Amino acid sequence: MGLSATATPEPRRLGAPLIAMALLLAGAWFLNLNAGFKQVLLLLIGAALGLTLYHAAFGFTSAWRVFISERRGAGLRAQMVMLALAVLLFFPALSDGSLFGNPVTGLVAPAGVSVVFGAFIFGIGMQLGGGCASGTLFTVGGGNARMLVTLLFFIIGSVTATHHADWWFALPSFPATSIVQAWGVGPALLVSLAVFGLIAWATVVLEKRRHGALEAPVASEHQGMRRFLRGPWPLLWGAIALALLNYATLALAGRPWGITSAFALWGAKTLNGLGVDVGSWVFWQAPANAKALASPLWQDITTVMDLGIVLGALLAAGLAGRFAPSLKIPLPSLVAAVIGGLLLGYGSRLAYGCNIGAYFSGIASGSVHGWLWLVAAYTGNLIGVRLRPLFFAGERRPAVLTGC
């Protein structure tokens, strides 16, 4: 679907990149006037994340699905590279409590019943919804109309969970624990890197046992800068870029990359506008949440970065010549998007995050709850993969457009 090295892009294919650039410039101008230059930089980091996710087709959902069903482990190995680079960057900074002179803190949360249940249903939702949190955003930006449905119900599930969160968070749990603070940087790094290596090694063994050899990397008709602009990227490029961009987020925002808190906030502000007293809910009475609810959306870091992801993916899809939205969504697939979105939204709030905030950034922060999230979410994916045929029988879709 890409263009040859000598071909000139068709005029209609220039529309999506031009729109994406115009929206990014307009957003940057607005943020600079109303929220400050730091928000502009975070918007651009979000856009870079969206472009990376799209061009590398860097999926969490699809990577887990192909490993579960086909024992192909390239996606999982890329995740381990991403996590390994992230902990090497994050752990020293988090131990010091500052980065480039700015205070930083990790995404560390309690590890208990709510995390196990939330991550488990999130895992099922990943496979039914067709994507995780990052996958939902970058495929929406890439023109996947079905994922708009997943996103809508992701938001509904998220804000619904905030109404019940005080009950869930009162269930048994271990206190928020960072292995960086508990063990020190050296031991925390050694253990983390050893586990990443063990997981990667296991995927190699199981893939070779099933197929005899590892799967060849995705080829591209483009090379050099043309491949950078039009894709597809090797998974390794995506893994490195995501780790570096998360580190940049830590430096600018003072905490790692997250996605789904914005979904709950969007839902809460919508309900407020409809006359629902969301502010009386215990979740929204916590100081940080109350401040976010009372403030304009453009002051919310996660909202700005989420919008950047969508626009970055739109830019990438346009550059690749793949932006071609279709409203033809089979009914079973639509039902799966509704169910999956609700599970994703509800689960992410109970688990203190999603595949980004809890898994990627949680583990990069040394949080024990990130590892618990991984185990529970992977278990949910085992079930979700077996449920998929009920909704997607006979449906074939390009992996680059089906989410993470």
Residue pairs with C-beta under 8 A, 6 or more apart in sequence:
1 320
1 321
1 322
2 220
2 221
2 222
2 230
2 231
2 320
2 321
3 9
3 230
3 321
4 221
5 221
5 222
5 226
9 321
10 321
13 318
13 321
13 323
14 318
15 318
15 323
16 143
16 314
16 315
16 317
16 318
16 323
17 315
17 318
17 319
18 318
19 314
19 318
20 311
20 312
20 314
20 315
20 318
21 315
23 311
23 314
24 43
24 44
24 47
24 308
24 311
24 315
27 43
27 307
27 308
27 311
28 40
28 43
28 44
30 298
31 39
31 40
31 43
31 298
31 304
32 39
32 40
34 296
34 298
35 296
35 298
35 299
35 304
38 252
39 298
39 299
39 301
39 304
41 252
42 249
42 252
42 253
42 301
42 304
42 305
42 308
43 304
43 305
43 307
43 308
44 308
45 245
45 248
45 249
45 252
45 305
45 308
46 304
46 305
46 306
46 307
46 308
46 309
46 311
46 312
47 308
47 309
47 311
47 312
47 315
48 241
48 245
48 308
48 312
49 134
49 242
49 245
49 257
49 305
49 308
49 309
49 312
50 137
50 138
50 141
50 308
50 309
50 310
50 311
50 312
50 313
50 314
50 315
50 316
51 312
51 313
51 315
51 316
52 58
52 233
52 237
52 238
52 241
52 242
52 245
52 312
53 134
53 135
53 137
53 138
53 238
53 242
53 309
53 312
53 313
53 404
54 138
54 141
54 142
54 231
54 312
54 313
54 316
54 317
54 320
54 400
55 228
55 230
55 231
55 232
55 233
55 238
55 316
55 320
56 231
56 232
56 233
56 234
56 235
56 237
56 238
56 239
56 241
57 218
57 232
57 238
57 399
57 400
58 78
58 235
58 238
58 239
58 242
58 404
59 75
59 131
59 132
59 135
59 399
59 403
59 404
60 75
60 79
60 126
60 132
60 134
60 135
60 355
60 359
60 404
61 126
61 127
61 130
61 131
61 132
61 135
61 381
61 403
61 404
62 75
62 135
62 399
62 402
62 403
62 404
63 74
63 75
63 76
63 78
63 79
63 404
64 75
64 76
64 126
64 378
64 381
64 385
65 127
65 381
65 385
65 388
66 72
66 75
67 73
67 75
67 76
67 203
67 206
68 381
68 382
68 385
69 385
70 210
71 206
71 207
71 209
71 210
71 211
72 207
72 211
72 215
73 200
73 203
73 204
73 206
73 207
73 214
74 214
74 215
74 217
74 235
75 235
76 199
76 200
76 203
77 200
77 203
77 204
77 235
78 235
78 236
78 238
78 239
79 239
80 196
80 197
80 199
80 200
81 200
81 236
81 239
81 240
82 238
82 239
82 240
82 242
82 243
82 360
83 192
83 196
83 243
83 360
83 363
83 364
84 192
84 193
84 196
84 197
85 239
85 240
85 243
85 244
86 243
86 246
86 247
86 360
86 363
86 364
87 188
87 189
87 192
87 193
87 363
87 364
87 366
88 189
89 243
89 244
89 247
89 364
90 106
90 246
90 247
90 250
90 256
90 364
90 365
90 366
91 180
91 185
91 188
91 189
91 192
91 366
92 185
93 99
93 104
93 250
94 104
94 105
94 106
94 178
94 180
94 365
94 366
95 180
95 181
95 184
95 185
97 103
97 104
97 105
98 104
99 250
99 251
100 251
102 251
102 254
103 254
104 250
104 251
104 254
104 255
105 254
105 255
106 178
106 180
106 255
106 256
106 361
106 364
106 365
106 366
106 367
107 255
107 256
107 258
107 352
107 353
107 357
107 358
107 361
107 362
107 365
107 367
107 370
108 176
108 177
108 178
108 362
108 365
108 366
108 367
108 369
109 115
109 176
109 352
109 353
109 358
109 362
109 367
109 369
110 169
110 173
110 174
110 175
110 176
110 352
110 369
111 173
111 174
111 176
111 177
111 367
111 368
111 369
111 372
112 171
112 172
112 173
112 174
113 168
113 171
113 172
113 173
114 168
114 169
114 171
114 173
114 350
114 351
114 352
115 173
115 350
115 351
115 352
115 358
115 369
115 372
115 373
115 376
116 372
116 376
117 168
117 347
117 350
117 351
117 376
118 161
118 168
118 346
118 347
118 348
118 349
118 350
118 351
118 352
118 376
119 347
119 351
119 358
119 372
119 373
119 374
119 375
119 376
119 377
119 380
120 347
120 376
120 377
120 379
120 380
121 343
121 346
121 347
121 380
122 132
122 343
122 344
122 347
122 348
122 351
122 354
122 355
122 377
122 380
123 347
123 376
123 377
123 378
123 379
123 380
123 381
123 382
123 383
123 384
124 340
124 343
124 380
124 381
124 383
124 384
124 387
125 339
125 340
125 341
125 342
125 343
125 344
125 345
125 347
125 380
125 384
126 132
126 135
126 340
126 344
126 355
126 377
126 380
126 381
126 384
126 404
127 340
127 381
127 384
127 385
127 387
127 388
128 336
128 337
128 339
128 340
128 343
128 384
128 387
128 388
128 391
129 136
129 147
129 150
129 153
129 154
129 336
129 337
129 339
129 340
129 341
129 343
129 344
129 403
130 139
130 144
130 146
130 147
130 150
130 333
130 336
130 337
130 340
130 402
130 403
131 139
131 147
131 150
131 402
131 403
131 404
132 344
132 354
132 355
132 356
132 403
132 404
133 154
133 259
133 260
133 263
133 344
133 348
133 354
133 355
133 356
133 357
134 259
134 309
134 354
134 355
134 356
134 404
135 147
135 403
135 404
136 147
136 150
136 151
136 154
136 341
136 344
136 403
137 151
137 259
137 306
137 309
137 310
137 313
138 309
138 310
138 312
138 313
138 403
138 404
139 147
139 313
139 401
139 402
139 403
139 404
140 147
140 148
140 151
140 310
140 313
141 309
141 310
141 311
141 312
141 313
141 314
141 316
141 317
142 313
142 314
142 316
142 317
142 322
142 323
142 400
142 401
143 314
143 317
143 322
143 323
143 324
143 325
143 401
144 325
144 401
144 402
144 403
145 325
145 326
145 327
145 329
146 329
146 333
146 334
146 337
147 337
147 403
149 329
149 334
149 337
149 338
149 341
150 337
150 340
150 341
150 344
150 403
151 263
151 341
152 341
153 337
153 338
153 339
153 340
153 341
153 342
153 344
153 345
154 260
154 263
154 341
154 342
154 344
154 345
154 348
155 263
155 264
155 266
155 267
155 270
155 341
155 345
156 267
156 341
156 342
156 345
157 341
157 342
157 343
157 344
157 345
157 346
157 347
157 348
157 349
158 260
158 263
158 264
158 267
158 345
158 346
158 348
158 349
159 263
159 264
159 266
159 267
159 268
159 270
159 271
159 278
159 345
160 267
160 342
160 345
160 346
161 168
161 264
161 345
161 346
161 347
161 348
161 349
161 350
162 264
162 267
162 268
162 278
162 281
162 283
162 284
162 349
163 281
163 283
165 282
165 283
165 349
165 350
166 281
166 282
166 283
168 350
174 368
176 367
176 369
177 367
177 368
177 369
178 365
178 366
178 367
178 368
179 187
179 188
179 191
179 192
179 366
179 367
179 368
180 188
180 365
180 366
181 366
182 188
183 191
188 366
192 363
192 366
204 214
207 214
207 215
208 214
217 234
217 235
218 232
218 234
218 235
220 227
220 231
220 232
222 229
222 230
222 231
227 233
229 319
230 319
230 320
230 321
231 316
231 319
231 320
232 320
232 400
242 360
243 364
245 257
246 256
246 257
246 360
246 361
246 364
249 255
249 256
249 257
249 305
250 256
250 257
253 301
256 357
256 360
256 361
256 364
256 365
257 305
257 356
257 357
257 360
257 361
258 302
258 353
258 356
258 357
258 361
259 302
259 305
259 306
259 309
259 354
259 356
259 357
260 345
260 348
260 349
260 353
260 354
260 356
260 357
261 292
261 302
261 357
262 300
262 302
262 303
262 306
263 345
263 348
264 345
264 349
265 292
265 293
265 297
265 300
265 302
265 303
266 297
266 303
268 278
268 284
268 293
269 293
269 297
271 278
272 278
272 279
272 293
278 284
278 293
279 285
279 290
279 293
283 289
284 290
284 293
292 300
297 303
298 304
314 323
317 323
322 400
322 401
329 337
330 395
332 390
332 391
332 392
332 393
333 391
333 392
333 395
335 391
336 388
336 391
336 392
344 354
348 354
348 357
348 358
351 358
351 369
351 373
351 376
351 377
352 358
352 362
352 369
353 359
353 361
353 362
353 373
355 377
355 404
358 367
358 369
358 370
358 373
359 370
359 373
359 374
359 377
361 370
362 369
362 370
362 371
362 373
363 370
363 371
363 374
364 370
